[in-house]
Every structure is written in structure tokens, then in C-alpha cells.
Amino acid sequence: MFIYSLRASTLKFFAVICVALVTLITLIAFIPAYGESTPAAKEEEVEIVYDGVKTEADRVAFLRQFGWEVTGDPVEVAEVTIPAEFDKVFTGYNEIQKRQGLDLSDYKKKKVTRYTYEIKNYEGAEGTVYANLLVYRNRVIGGDLCSADTTGFIHGFEK
């Protein structure tokens, strides 16, 4: 025969453990996980859409995603071919594309259309600033903003 007895201190110990577990489970259930976005942070996150760039209005809307305003129609529309082998200059240009989540390596030897727009709301730049969009099958595959000034700049769509 087996007899087991509990003292009051043992019961208090198990009660404290149960309360601690319930508290821990409640905290885990109601406190958001680390790194989750709050509703205010979700509003700041903007998803950039690269597809569906068929018309002039679509291209202007694409640039507006980054906060850029253009002056009417494109300054230039040209068909260009992405080279089969990237030289030093084109490798540097592709690095700009990679920093903005794009890569021209997949489009080697492809003919793409380059649309060049004049930007009218670029602050702090003297002279003319252009936005270049490289479009292949109604999708923006690359592009940049650049200054026409000799000591100008070139960077991705975001300032």
C-alpha cells in the first residue's frame, strides 16, 4: 500500500507555478511578436508595383509611387538592347538596379523600351533631372533618376 501526503507549503508551491504559467500564456497570446508591424508602420510600408505598365498613365503612376512628378509626355522613347556581356559601366548600372530589387542579368540580349521623363519635383538639384524607365513586356525591369548636369548624379527610383 502506498500513502502520499501533501503539506500546505507544497500546495502553495503548485498554485504559484500554475498562476505563473497562466500569466505567461496570457502574455504570449496578447503581446505582438517581435518585428511585427504595427498598424501605423503598415501604412508607411508601400508595395511597389512593377507589372501592368502598358500605357502612358501607367508609367506616370509608376513614378508617382516614389513621389516623382513628371512634365507631361516622355522626352524620349527608344528601343535599346541589353548587352549580352556587361562591361564595367553596365555592371555598375546593374548594381544600382540590384539595390532597388531589380536585375538586368535576366534580360541579356533582350530588346526593351526606354522611356525618359523630365522630373519636375526633384529638390536640391540644379538643372534638369530625368527618370529613365526600362520596360519589357509591360513590366518595369530597371531604371534610374539622373541629372543632365556634367557633375550630376545617378541613382535608383528612391532618392
N, C-alpha and C positions, 0 to 999 in steps of 0.2 A: 504494500500500500504506500502511496506517495502523498504527502501532505505539503502544501505550499501556502505560505502566509505572506501577506503584504503589510508593510508598515505605512503609516500616513506619509512619511517622507518619500517613499517610493511612489505613491500615488501622485504626490505634488510634482515629482520629477517628470513623470509621464504626461501630466497635464501641461506643464511648461513646454515640453517637447511638442505636443500636439498644437498648442497655441502658436508656437514659433513656426511650425510647418504651414498652418493655415495662413498666417501672416505672409510668409514667403510666397506661397502660391498666389495669394491675392495681389501682391506687388508685381509678380511676374505677369499676371494676367492684365493688369491695368496700366502699367508703365510701358510706354512705347520702347521698342528695341533701339539700341544704339545705332545711329546712322540713318534711321528712317526719317523721311522728310515730314515736316510739319505742314499744315495747310498753307501757311504763309510762304514756306520755302517752295512748295509745289507750284505756286503762282509764278515764282521767279524763274523756274525751270521752263525753258521754251524748247519745244521739239522742232528742229529744223527739218523741213520737208524738201527733199531734193528731186522727187519724182513729179510727174504731171506738169512739166514746164513746156507747154505746147504753144501758147500764144504770147503776144507782147505783154498783156496784162499779167500772165503767169510769171514772166521773168521779172517784171517790176515788183510783183508781190513777193517773189523770192528775195529780192534785195531788201524789201521792207522788213522781212523777218529779222534782219540785222540792224534795222534802224536807218537805212540809207534811203534817201530820196533822189530820184533821177530827173533830168531835164528832158522829158518827152521821149521821142524815138531814139533808137540806138545811133550813136555817132558812126559806128562801122559794124557791118555784118560780114564775116569772112569764113570761108571753109578752110580749115587747117588740118594737117595730118600729124598725129602724134608720132614722133620718130620711133623707129624700130630699136635703136640703141640710144640711150640717154648720154649726152656729153656732160661736161662739168656744169654748165649753165642750166641745162634741163634737169639734171639731178638736184640742183639747188632749188629749182622751181617746184619739183615734185616733193621736196621736203616741206615746203610751205603747204602743199596740198595735204600731206600726211598729218601735219599739225592740226588741220581742221577736219580730220577724219575722212579724207578722200585720198585716192591713189591713182595716178595716171598709168602705172605699170600695166594694169589690166587692159589698157586701151592702145597699146603699141600697134602701129600701122593702121589705126582706125582714122577715118575722116570725121571730124567733129566740127560743129559750128561755133565760132567765137562771136559773141555779142558784146560790144563795147558801149558802155553808157557813161555819161558825164554825171558825176555826183555833185549835188548842189548843197548838201548839208554837212560836209566834212570840215570840222572846226580845227583851226590851228594850222592849216596848210595854205601856203601861198601858191597861187597858180591853179591850174586845172587838175582835178582828181578824177580818174577813170575807174570804173568797175568792169572787169572782164569776166564773162561767163562762158565756160566751155560746156556745150550741151551735146549729148549723144543720145539719140532715140528718146527725146523728151525728158531727159534726166540731166541735171547739172552734175558733171563729173569732176569739175575743177573750176578754178577762177581766182581772182585776186582783186585788190584795190591798189592802184599805183598813182604816183604823181607824175605829171608831164614835165616837171621841173628837172633840170640836169642833176641837181643834188637831192632828188626826190627819194621816194620810198616805195616799197612793195611789200604787201602783207596779205594775209587771208581776209575773208569777209568780215571778221570781227576786228574792231580797232584794237 
